[in-house]
Amino acid sequence: MAKDKKVEQITDMEKDFAQWFTDVCTKAELVDYSGVKGCYIMRPYGYAIWENIQQILDGMFKRDGHTNVAMPMLIPESLLQKEKDHVEGFAPECAWVTVGGSEELPERLCIRPTSETLFCDHWSHVVHSWRDLPMLYNQWCSVLRWEKTTRPFLRGREFLWQEGHTLHATEEEARKETLQQLEVYADLCENYLAMPVIRGNKTDKEKFAGAVNTYTIECMMHDKKALQSGTSHYFGQGFAEQFNITFTDKDNQQKHPYQTSWGLSTRIIGGLIMTHGDNNGLVLPPKLAPIQVVMVPIYKGEDQLAEIRTRFGAIAEQLKARGISVKVDDRDNVRSGFKFAEYELKGVPVRLAMGPRDMENGTIELVRRDTLEKETVPQEGLVERIEGLMAEIQQNIFSKALAYRESMITRVDTWEEFKEVLDKKGGFVLAHWDGTVETEVAIKDATKATIRCIPFDAPDEEGKCIFSGKPSHRRVLFARSY
């Protein structure tokens, strides 16, 4: 017999956004807490979303000639120390292994926070000639950063990601690679995760430790904060010089190659939740959803269930043949209302329900997760209808997020306007900045807002810095952020 089991209520995002986010992460069965703070267990449903992201990205990387490799997770301290800016940037977050078995180690080993030094050490042994270049590597792994404040997906101590590392004979090739990979991340976000992004340069203060340039994609969350969603870094020859990576060029001269790195982590799942979710839970774009269509039978007795199962089975096979993932939920220990709420919480794009009357009338109940619209439709032509709905829902989710993002971009010209927008409206603020680190720090100290990026499409525009009053040549994008 079905029981009156209820889906656990999630907090309204308008009441407490942080708690809403945590509720969705745990009650939609994306993550669970482990015995170590900041090290989260990714449950099957959460991991399935990451697997879909991984599959899409991996295909893009391989399309562009990249090869997957695996580096060790432990970095000798002496290796980490070779690049001064790099080690200073990561030192506060490093975790160290000092004992192996029962013996103290002769040198501390860092659990990788990132792998630039490991790749550079390897390349110093295997790169000899211009014929060895480019080196186009990527690895899927976890990294460890000892964060003080942790939240599922957004800021974990251990998290999954991919990190690409490439080596090139010329600056032009390396810079092209850096921007190409940023565009790969933008493609993933906009065309698969339905998350509109703003592309731009990070300031010198905000760039990756050891990089010449860092490029970023920035997204806007429901709570009017920005999320850095992917970064790509141009290193020039700095690491190559420190690690003595050289190659003989076509002119028979010894040269240092040019290097890049780029990464995207499970943080993007946090962005997915906070971009599209609502007070019923997740709203997943069809291209990312582990389950795109769920079918729920409404029945009394085994005879009715058997008949509906047969009909659902036939529809499911047709949908699967078109590449649409389907689940038939015929559990008999919970009521249909529980199932409806559960799949809304999990963000399944389309829900179908069928009862005896539907069987008689040749109809089926269809509910869209993005709009929660419910309609009774003919079973005839259903598969084609759902196939079209997948694209329609994907586009609708993106358009809604884009409209919200655009509504949350405000141009200001004075310090008072800047503070008022941040406190009363939030979101992105386009404002003039004098280009100095001192002003950047002062603005952050006063408002907790940072320069998210200098947008690629920011036009040349003469003005005065909102804080210092000094000349400025273009606006930059400020926001409070995660």
N, C-alpha and C positions, 0 to 999 in steps of 0.2 A: 504493500500500500504506500502511496505517496504521503509524505509527511509535510507539515507546515513549516519547513525550514526556510529561513529568510536570509537573503544576501545582506551582509553587514553594511550598515549605512556609512557613507563617506561624508566628511565634513564639507559644507558649502564653501566653494572657493572664495566667495565674497566675504565670508565670515573669518576664515583663517586659511590663506592660500597655502602656506607652508604645510599645515596639517592636511589640507586637501591633497597636496602632492604626495605626502607620505602615505596617506590612506589609499590612494590609487596604486602606488607602487606595491604595497603589501596586500591589499584586498583583491586586486586584480591578479594576484599571484605572479607578479613579475620578479620580486625579490623576497628574501628573508634575511634576518640578521644572523650573523655567525657569532662565535665566542670572542672574536677580535674586533674591536671598534674600527669601523671604516672598511672592513672586509666583508662584503655582502655576498650572499648566496644568490646566484641568478637561477631562478626556478625555470622549469621547462618552457613556460609561455614567454617569459622575458627573454630567455636564451634563443627561442625561435625567432623573435623579432631581430635580435642581433645576428643570427645566422642569415636571415634574409638580407640585411644590410651588408654583411660580409660577402655574400654571394654576388650581389650587385657590384660592389666595389672591386672585388677580386677580378671579376670579368672585365671591368674597365681598365684595371692595372695591366692585366695580361694583354688586352687589346692594344695597349700602348707600349708593349715590349718589356714589361717588368716581370721579374722572376721572384718567387717566394724563397726565402731562406730562413734559417733559425740560428740565432745567436745565443750564447749562454746567458743565464740570468744574473751571474755574479761578475762584478767588475773589480779588479784589483785597485786599491786606493792610488797606487802610483800611476795607473793608467788614467784614472779620472782626473788627476791633478795636472795632466799635460796641457789642457786648455784652460787658462786662468779664468776668463769670463764665464765659461761654461760651468766649471766647478763651483764658482761663487754663487751662480744663479740657482744651483740645485742643492748646495750644501745643507740648507735648513731642512730639506725634505728627505735626506738620505737615511736609509736604514742599513745598519752594518752587521755583518757576520764576523764574529771574533773567535769563535770556538768551533772546531770540527771534531765530532765525536767527543772525546774527553780531553783533547789537546788544544791549547791556545794556538791560534794561527800566527805565523810569522808576519803576515800582513793582513790588515783588515780588508774584507771584501764587501763592496757595496751591492745591495740588491738593486738591480737596474731601475732608475727612475726614467731613463731613456737610453738609447743605445749608440749614440754618435761615436763615442770613444771605442766601442767594440768594433764597429764597422771600420773605423779609421785604422785601428791596429791590424785588422785583417787585410785591408787594402794595401797597407805598407809592405806586406809580404807578397802579394799576388799581382799587383799592378806594375808593369815594367815598360810597356810600349803603348803608343797611341792605338795600336790594334786591340788592346785590352779594354778600350773605352768605347762607349760609355758603360759604366756599371749601373744597372737599373735594378735595384733590389727593394724588396718589401718583406716585412715579417709581421705575422699575426701573433700576438703574445699578450701577456699581462705585465704591468709595471707596478712599482711600489713607490709611493710618495707619502711621507709621514705627515699628512695634513692634521691640523689641530681640530678644525671643525669639519665634520663629515655629514653627508646626506646621500641617500641612494642615488646612483647615477651621476649626480651633479658634482660631487666631490668625495670620492672614495680614496682610501689609502692604497688599496690594490684595485686596479681596473683593467678591463680588456681594451685593446686598441689595435690598430695597425700603425706601423711606422715605416715610411718609405725613406730610403737613403740612396742617393745617386751621385755618381762621379762623372765629370765631363772634361773633355780636352779644352773647351773654350768657355769663356764667360757667357757668350751669347747662347750657347746650348744650355748651360746651367740656368740662366735666367728664364729661358723659354720653358724649361722643365718646371721651374718653380710656379710659374703662372698657369701652366697647363694643369698641374695637379690641383691648384686652387679651383680651377674651373671644373675639374672632376668632382670635387666636393660640392660645389654649387649645383652641378647637375644632379647629384644624388639627392641633395636637400630639396631642390625645387621640383624635380620631375618624379621623384619616388616618395620622399617624405612629405611632400606638399608644404614645405617650409620656405617661404620667400627669404632671400638673403641679401645683404648689402656687402659688396666686395670692396676691400680697401687695404691700405698700408697701415701697419701698426707704427706708432711713434717709436723713437729710439728708446724711450723709457720702457715701453711695453713690449718691445720685441723679444724674441727668444734669446736666451743666454748664449752668446757666441755667434749670433747671426749678424750678417750685414743688413739684410732686410727680412722682415716678417710680414706676410700677407694673411688676411683673415676674412672669413665670412661671418657676419653678425646677424642674429635673428632676434625678433621681439617676442617676449613671452606674454601670457595673459595678465600677469601681475605688473606689466609695464616695465620690466627689467630686461636687459639685453643678455644674450647668451652667445659667447664665442663658440662657434660650432665646428670649426675646422681651421687649421693653420698650415701654411707652407713657407719654408724658410730658405733663403739664399745665403750660403755661408762664404762665398768667394773662395779664397785659398787659405783662409786662416787655420782651419783644422789640418789641412794638408801640410802646411808648413810646420805646425807643431808636432805632427806625427811622421814627418819626413816621408810623405807619399810623393813619389816622383815618377815620371814616365819620359821616355824618349820620344819626342815629337817627330813629325815627318821631316823636319829640317835637321834631325839628328841632334837636337838640343834637349838637355834635361829641364823639365818644367814641372811645376806643381799643378795638379788638376783643380777643377772648380767643383764645389760640392753643394748638394741640397738635402733637405729632409722635410718631411711633411707627415702629418698624423691626424687621425680622427678616432675618437674613442666612444665607449658606451655612454658617455655624457650626452651624445646625440639622442639617445632614447629619452633622457630627461627632457631635452628640448622638444621632442615629439609629443610627450605627454602635456607639457605646459603650453604648447602652441595650439593644440587641437582639443584637448580634453574639456569636459563640462561637468556639471554636478551629478551626472549619472556615471561618470568614469572616463575611460579612454574613448577616443574617437580615432580609429586607425585608418589611414589611407589604404585603399584596396591593394596597392602595389607592395605594401609592407606587411599586411595583415597575415599572420600564420593561418588563420581560418577566415576565408572571405565570405562564405555562406554557411550559416548554421540552420539545420532543419529540426523542428520540434514537433513531434506527433501529439495530437490531442485525442485521447481515446478512453473508452471504458471497456475493459476486457481484452483478453489476448487475441481474440478473433479480429477486432478492429485494429489492434496494434499491428498484427501480421499483415493486414491488407495495406495499411498506411506505410509500413516498412518497405513493402514491395514497390509501392509507387515512388517513395522517396529514393529508394535504391536506383530506380531507373533514371530519375532526374539527376541524381548525384553523378552517375556514370557519364551522362551527357555533359554535365558541367566540367567534370574532371578532364574529359576529352578536349575541352577548350582551354585547359590550363587553369581552371578555377578551383581553389582548394575548398573542400566541403567537409562538414561534420554533421552526422545524424546523431542527435542526442535523444536516445530512447531510454534513459535511466528511469527506473520505476520507483526510486526511493525519494524523489523530490517532485513537487508539482511544477506544472508548466510555467506558472508565474515566477517561480524561483529561477527557472532557466532563462526566462526573458530578461529578468534583472541582471543575472549573472553575465549574459552575453552583451548586454548594454555596458556593464562595468568593464568588460574586456575589449570593448570597442569593435566587435565583429561587424563589418560593413552592412551585411544583409541578413535578415532573419526571416525564415519561412516557417509558417505553422499550418498544419493540415489536420482537420477533424473529419468525422463521418459525413457531415453535411457537405464539406468541400469535395469529398470523394464522390458524392452523389451529383453535385453541381459542376464538377470539373473545374473547381476554383482552388485558390490557395491564398493565404494571408501573407502579405509581404511588408516588411518594415525596414526602412533605411535608418542606419545608425546616425548619419550626419544630420538629418533633419527630424528624425523620429516620426516621420510620416508613415501612416499605416493605410494600406489599401488591399482590397480583395481583387485579385486579378485572375484571368483564365490560366489554367495549366498549359493550354495550348500556346506555344510561342514563348513559354516562360524562360527557357534557356537563352534564347536570343535577347529577351528583355533584360535578364540579369547581366549578360555579357555587356550590353550597352550601359547598364547602370554602373558597372565597375568604373568605366571611364568617366561617366557623369559625376559620380561621387568623388572620385579623385580630383577632378577639376573644381568641383564645388568647395571641397575642403581647402584647396590651394587659394581659390579666389577669396574665400572668407578670411583666411589668414593674411592675404595680401592687402585686402581692404582695411583690416584692423591695423596692420603694420603702417600703412600709409597714413591712417588717421592719427598715429602716434609719433609722427615726425613733425617737429615744430621748429621754425626759424626764429631766433631771437637776436637782438642787437645790443642789449644792455645786461649788466650783471643782475639787476633787480628782476628783469624778465626771466633770466636764466634760472634763478633760484625759485621764482614763483612757479614756473612750468614744472621743474623737477618735483616740487613739493605738492602741487595741486593736480597736475595732469600726469606727470611721469613720461616714460617713453624715451625716444631718441630726441636729442636737441641739436640742431645745426647752428653752430656759432663760430665766430672768429676767435682765433688763438694766435698768440704772437710767436709760436714755434719754440719757446724755451721750456726746459725741464722745470725750472723754478715756478713758472706759472702753472704748468700742468699739475705739479705737486700741490700747489696752493689751492687750486680749484678742487682737487680731490679731498684735501684736508677740510675744506669749508663745506663741501656738499656731498661727499662720498661718490661723486660722479667722476668717471674716467673717460678719456678719449678712446672710444671703441675702435675707431679707424679714421684714416683720411680717405674718404670714398674715392674710388677710381673715377667716378663721373662727376666729382666736385669741380665746378667751373672756376676759372680764375675770376676772382672778385675782390676788389680792394675794399678794405674795411678796417675797423679797429678792434683789437682784442677785447672781449667782454670784461676781462679781469684787470689787465694792465693798461689798456688804452693805447698800446703800441700798434704799429701798422701790422696788418695781416693781409694775405693775398688769396686766401680761400677759407671756406668754412670747413670745420671738422665735425665729426659725429660724437657727441657726448651721450652717456647714459649711466644710470646705476645698473649694476650687473651682478651676475653670479660668478 
